[in-house]
């Protein structure tokens, strides 16, 4: 089991980077291949999904345990880390909901971008958020 954890620590960041790149690749492909100009509002779910992935990677797993000494007040840091993680997850799910909403909007109207732009936005958010979670699970605080 220790070998599997060590292997995941080695290949996990590469997998996370590939997922992140694939997510943004879907989005760039949709924007480049779009017949109409894609409005800036369509960019926001992917941008904020990337920010939320960065947000929950700022919290180390050791900060959630409470088994450590802190000069800043002990248990206060644990609930602050959990609150930060909660806010990051809320932002990530709002991004996912916004991208699904834009997909529905693109599917129902003929004037805007194609349905592929909406699908690519959803795929971008899903891949970016999975990459953030993948990286969070494979790195430790001593890296």
C-alpha positions as CSV (number, residue, x, y, z in Angstrom):
1,X,0.0,0.0,0.0
2,X,2.9,2.3,0.7
3,X,4.3,1.7,-2.8
4,X,0.9,2.7,-4.3
5,X,0.9,5.9,-2.3
6,X,4.4,6.7,-3.4
7,X,3.5,5.9,-7.1
8,X,0.4,8.2,-6.8
9,X,2.7,10.9,-5.4
10,X,4.9,10.6,-8.5
11,X,2.4,10.3,-11.3
12,X,-0.5,12.2,-9.6
13,X,0.8,15.7,-10.5
14,X,1.2,14.7,-14.1
15,X,-2.3,13.3,-14.3
16,X,-3.6,16.5,-12.7
17,X,-1.7,18.7,-15.2
18,X,-3.0,16.6,-18.1
19,X,-6.6,16.9,-16.9
20,X,-6.2,20.7,-16.4
21,X,-4.7,21.0,-19.9
22,X,-7.4,18.9,-21.4
23,X,-10.1,21.1,-19.8
24,X,-8.7,24.2,-21.1
25,X,-8.0,22.6,-24.5
26,X,-11.7,21.8,-24.8
27,X,-12.5,25.4,-24.1
28,X,-10.0,26.9,-26.5
29,X,-11.2,24.5,-29.3
30,X,-14.8,25.6,-28.8
31,X,-13.8,29.3,-28.9
32,X,-11.6,29.0,-31.9
33,X,-14.1,26.9,-33.9
34,X,-17.1,29.0,-32.9
35,X,-18.8,30.8,-35.8
36,X,-19.9,33.7,-33.6
37,X,-18.0,35.7,-31.1
38,X,-18.1,34.1,-27.7
39,X,-19.0,36.6,-25.0
40,X,-16.9,37.1,-21.9
41,X,-19.6,35.7,-19.6
42,X,-18.9,32.3,-21.2
43,X,-15.3,32.5,-20.0
44,X,-16.1,33.1,-16.4
45,X,-17.0,29.6,-15.2
46,X,-13.7,28.2,-16.4
47,X,-11.7,31.1,-14.9
48,X,-13.4,30.8,-11.5
49,X,-13.1,27.0,-11.6
50,X,-9.4,27.4,-12.0
51,X,-9.3,29.8,-9.1
52,X,-11.3,27.5,-6.9
53,X,-9.0,24.6,-7.7
54,X,-6.1,26.9,-6.6
55,X,-8.1,27.8,-3.5
56,X,-8.6,24.2,-2.3
57,X,-5.0,23.3,-3.1
58,X,-3.9,26.1,-0.7
59,X,-5.2,24.0,2.2
60,X,-3.0,21.1,3.2
61,X,-4.4,17.9,4.5
62,X,-2.5,18.3,7.8
63,X,-4.4,21.6,8.4
64,X,-7.6,19.7,8.6
65,X,-6.5,17.1,11.2
66,X,-6.1,19.3,14.3
67,X,-3.2,17.2,15.6
68,X,-0.7,20.0,15.4
69,X,0.5,22.9,17.5
70,X,0.0,26.4,16.2
71,X,1.2,29.6,17.7
72,X,-1.8,31.3,16.2
73,X,-4.4,29.8,18.4
74,X,-4.8,26.0,17.9
75,X,-8.3,25.1,16.9
76,X,-8.9,28.5,15.2
77,X,-6.7,27.4,12.3
78,X,-8.6,24.2,11.8
79,X,-12.0,25.8,11.4
80,X,-10.4,28.5,9.2
81,X,-9.0,25.9,6.9
82,X,-12.3,24.0,6.8
83,X,-14.1,27.3,6.1
84,X,-11.7,28.1,3.3
85,X,-12.1,24.6,1.9
86,X,-15.9,25.0,2.1
87,X,-15.9,28.3,0.3
88,X,-13.6,26.8,-2.4
89,X,-16.0,23.9,-3.0
90,X,-19.0,26.3,-3.1
91,X,-17.2,28.4,-5.8
92,X,-16.4,25.2,-7.7
93,X,-20.0,24.0,-7.7
94,X,-21.3,27.4,-8.6
95,X,-18.9,27.4,-11.6
96,X,-20.2,24.0,-12.6
97,X,-23.8,25.1,-12.3
98,X,-23.1,28.3,-14.3
99,X,-21.5,26.3,-17.1
100,X,-24.5,24.0,-17.2
101,X,-26.8,27.1,-17.3
102,X,-24.8,28.5,-20.2
103,X,-25.0,25.1,-22.0
104,X,-28.8,25.2,-21.7
105,X,-28.9,28.8,-22.9
106,X,-26.7,28.0,-25.9
107,X,-28.9,25.0,-26.7
108,X,-32.2,27.0,-26.6
109,X,-31.1,30.0,-28.5
110,X,-30.0,30.3,-32.2
111,X,-28.3,33.7,-31.8
112,X,-25.5,32.7,-29.4
113,X,-22.6,30.3,-29.7
114,X,-23.2,26.7,-30.7
115,X,-24.1,23.9,-28.3
116,X,-20.5,22.7,-28.6
117,X,-19.4,25.9,-26.8
118,X,-21.7,25.1,-23.9
119,X,-20.6,21.4,-23.8
120,X,-16.9,22.5,-23.9
121,X,-17.6,24.9,-21.0
122,X,-19.1,22.1,-18.9
123,X,-16.2,19.7,-19.8
124,X,-13.7,22.5,-18.9
125,X,-15.2,23.0,-15.5
126,X,-15.4,19.2,-14.8
127,X,-11.8,18.6,-15.9
128,X,-10.3,21.6,-14.1
129,X,-12.1,20.7,-10.9
130,X,-11.1,17.0,-11.1
131,X,-7.5,18.1,-11.8
132,X,-7.6,20.2,-8.7
133,X,-8.9,17.4,-6.6
134,X,-6.4,15.0,-8.1
135,X,-3.5,17.3,-7.2
136,X,-4.9,17.8,-3.7
137,X,-4.9,14.1,-3.1
138,X,-1.4,13.4,-4.4
139,X,0.7,16.1,-2.9
140,X,1.8,16.4,0.7
141,X,2.8,19.4,2.7
142,X,6.5,18.5,2.6
143,X,6.6,18.7,-1.3
